[in-house]
């Protein structure tokens, strides 16, 4: 079995749905999940969904009265390519759709999001050593999120839509991260951390807050004939600073959330598929005005 690892999350901008003062959709990141065959290229498709409830005031949130519901769906094309024996190139190109319900009003928007590119250098890899009972992999890298998504969409009256409604952020942002995997036999542990520095959209005089995320997961590898199963469980944590700019647009932004993660990945030949479910167990989002629901993610990859 090749070394397994969790790819450092290329957290492409996750825009929020509607032009509202408080909307939870801009909070929360995504990550690749556990990927097999550490030394091989792959291309894949990922489908993920998450939901939020938002209150227009803290007192309403404390009373359990939420004014709107937001739903975020992302379909991502992703890939990993080795440009050198120890240098990986990770690419993520998302397509986002957003839906917000507030009373009888429903708002929808969709479009290609910003593209993320990240280079990881393999600092340590003992996964193929038969002499070692404990096998390690350590990668470190950095990258950019490019402003490929549209950020200047306007409504029917010609007014610029809220930054949380734009498919892209209109900024070039920077990422720095590391991933570590430890394995003995069929059992293993993997952890990753990713920081993102966001720049200012000067056209809208708006800046999304910097963020940091990380995960820690335990996994078990089981071969059944030509099929390999990899159940895994752990914790995912995401934290972001409040956005800056117009005070009417930054209310209810920023915060932190911790989610329990449960997943199952299946590998056979050149293909892999997986499903991950995440349930929040601790959260303080938007100064308490935003509540996140459960999240899920499904992936299919082709390795070559």
N, C-alpha and C positions, 0 to 999 in steps of 0.2 A: 504493500500500500504506500502510495506516495504521501508526502507530507501534506497535511490539510492546513488551511489557514483562513481566517476571516479577512477579506480584502478591506483595506482602509476605506471608510465610507467616503465616497465622492458626493458630498451633500450638495447637490444642485439646489439652487434657490427654490424654496417651496412657497409660492405666493399664496395669499389668502383670497377668498372668494370675492365678496362684494364690497362696494364702496360704503362701508359703514365705519362708525367710530370704534367699535369693538368687534373683533372677528378673530376666532382662534386659528384660522387656517394657516397663518404665517408661522405658527409654532409647530415644531416637530420635524425631525429629520428621518432620512431613510438610510439604509446601508445594504451592502451586497448580501450579507449572510455568509455561511460557510461555503467555500468553494473548493472542489476537489482538484487533484492533479496539478499541484503547485507549479510544476515545471512546464506546463503546456499552455498554449494560447486557447482562448475561448471567445465565442460571441453568444449573446443571450438576449432574452426578452423577459422583462419583469412587470408584473401587474401588482399595484398596491393601492389600498384604500384606507382612509382614516376619517374620523368625524369629530366634531366639536359642538359644544353648546356655549353661547356667549350671552352675557348679561350687560345691560347698559349702565349698571351701577353695582358697586360692591354690596350694598344692602340687599339688592334684588338677588344677587348670587348667594348671599348668606341665607336668604329665605328660600332658596331653591327655585327662584323664578328666573328662567333664562328666556331672553327675548328672541333668540334666533338659533337655528341649527345650520351647521356648515358641513359639507361633505367634499372631500378631496380625493380625486382618483388620478393616478399616474401610470402611464405606460412608458417604460423606459427601454431603450436599446442600449446595451452595455457590452463591453469587451475588455479583454486583457491580452496584451501582446508583448512578447519578449523582443526588445530591440537589441539587447546584449544578453549574454548568459546570466548576469545578475541584475539586469535593469528591466523592470516591468513598466509598461505604459497602460494605464487604465482610462477608459473613455466611457462617459455616460451622456446620452442624449434623451431627454424626457419629453413627453407630451402630457400636459396637465389639463384636467377638467375640474370645474368648481361649481358647486350648487349651494345656494343659501336660501333658507326658508324663514321668513319673518312675518308671522300672521298669514295674511292672504297673498303676500308678495313673495314671488320666487325669482331669484336671479341666477343666471347661468353664464359661464364664460369658459373658453377653452383655447388652447393653442400650444405650439411648441415652446418649451422652456429653454433656459440657458444650458449650454453644453459645458460639462466639466471634463478636464483632462488632468491626470495626475501621474507622475513618475515615481516609482518606488524602487529603491535599491535594496537588494538582499544582503544585509550585513552578516547574517549567520544562517547556515542551513546544514544541519546534520541529519536530515530526514532519510537519507539513503545509506547511512552508516550502519552496518550490521553489528558493529562492535559496541554500540552504545545502546543501553537499555532506555535511557532518557534521551529523546530526540527534540531538538530545538529549531525554531525558525524565527528570525527577527528581521523585519523590514522597516525602512524609514524613507519617507518621501514628502514631496510637496507638489502643488499644482495650482491651477487657475480655473475659475469659473468664468466663461466668456459670455458676453452679452448677446447671445444668439436669439433669445426670445424677444418678442415685441414688448416695448415698455411705454409706448405712446398711444395706446388705444383710447378712443373717445366715445362718448355716448351719442345718442341720436341728436342731441342739441349742440354737439361739437365741444363739449366740456371734457377735459382730460379725466379719465377714470382714476379712481383711488389706486395708489401704488400696490395695494394688496390684491387688486383685480387684474393687474398686468401679468401676462404670462412670463415675462422676463423682468429682471430688476434694472436693466439698463446700466449695469456696472460690471467692472472687472474685479473679481474678488480672489483672495489668495488662501490656500489651504496648506496645512502642515500636519503630518500624522505619522503614527507608528503602529505596528502590529507585532504581536509576539504569540507564538504557539509552542506548547509543551505537550509531548505525547509519550506514553509508555504502553506498548502493546496496542490494544484496541481502545484504550481510554485516552482522553486528551482534554486540554484546556487551551482556550485562546482568548486573547484580549486585545482591544485596539482603542486608540484615542485619536481624535481629529479636531483640530482647531481651524476656524475660518475667520479671516479678517475681511470685513465688508467695506467697500468704499462708497462714496457719496454719489447719488444721481443728481448731477447739477441742474439738469433740466427741470426736475421736480423738487429740488432742494430737500431731498429725503435720503435717509441712510438707514438701512437695516442693521440692527445691532449685531456685534460680533457674537460668535457662538462656539461652544465646545461640546463634543459628544463622545461617548465611549461605550464599550460593551465588554462583558466578561461572560464566557459560555463554557460549559462542559459538554463533551460529546462522547459518543461510543460508536465504534465501527463494527458492523456485523455483515459478514458475507453469507449469502444464500444462493448457491449456484453461481450464475453469472451476474447476479444482482447484489449490490452492496447497499445497506441501509445505514443511515447516520442520524439517529435521534439526538437532539441537543436541547439544552435548557440553560437559561442564564438571565442576565439583567442588561437592559439598555438604558442609558442616561443621556439626556439632552438638556442643555442650558443655554440661554441666549440673553444678551443685554436688551434693554428697551430700544426701540427704534427712535431716531431723532429727526426733527423737522417740525412741520406744522403740528401743534399740540392737539388739534382736533383729529389728527390722523394717527397719533402715537399712543393714544389711550388704549390700555388693555394689551400692550405688546410686551415681549420679553417673558422671562420666567424659567422654571425648571420642571422637568418631569422624569420620573423613573418608571420603567415598565418591566414586568416579568415577561420573558421570552420563551416560547416553546416552538420547536420546529422539527421537521423530518425531511431529510434529503435522501434521494434515491439516485444511484449511479448504475449505468449499464453501458458498456462499450464507450462510444464517443458522446453519449448524452447523459445529462443529469437534470433532475427536476426537484423542486423543493417547495415546501409551504411553511410559513412562519406566522405565528399568532402572538400578538403583544397585548398585555393587559396592564393598564396603569395601576400602580399601588401607592404612589406618592406624587403629588403634583401641586404646583403653585404657579399658575399661568396668568399673565395679564393682571397682576396684582389681585388675583383671586376671582376675576371676572370671566375667566374662560375655563371650561372643563373639557378635557379630552376623553373620548371614548376609546374602545379597543381598536387595534389596528391589525391588518393582515397583509401578507405579501406572498405571491406565488412567482416562481421563476422556472425557466427552462433554458438550458445551456447546451451548446455544441462545442466539443473540444477537439482540437486538432494540433 
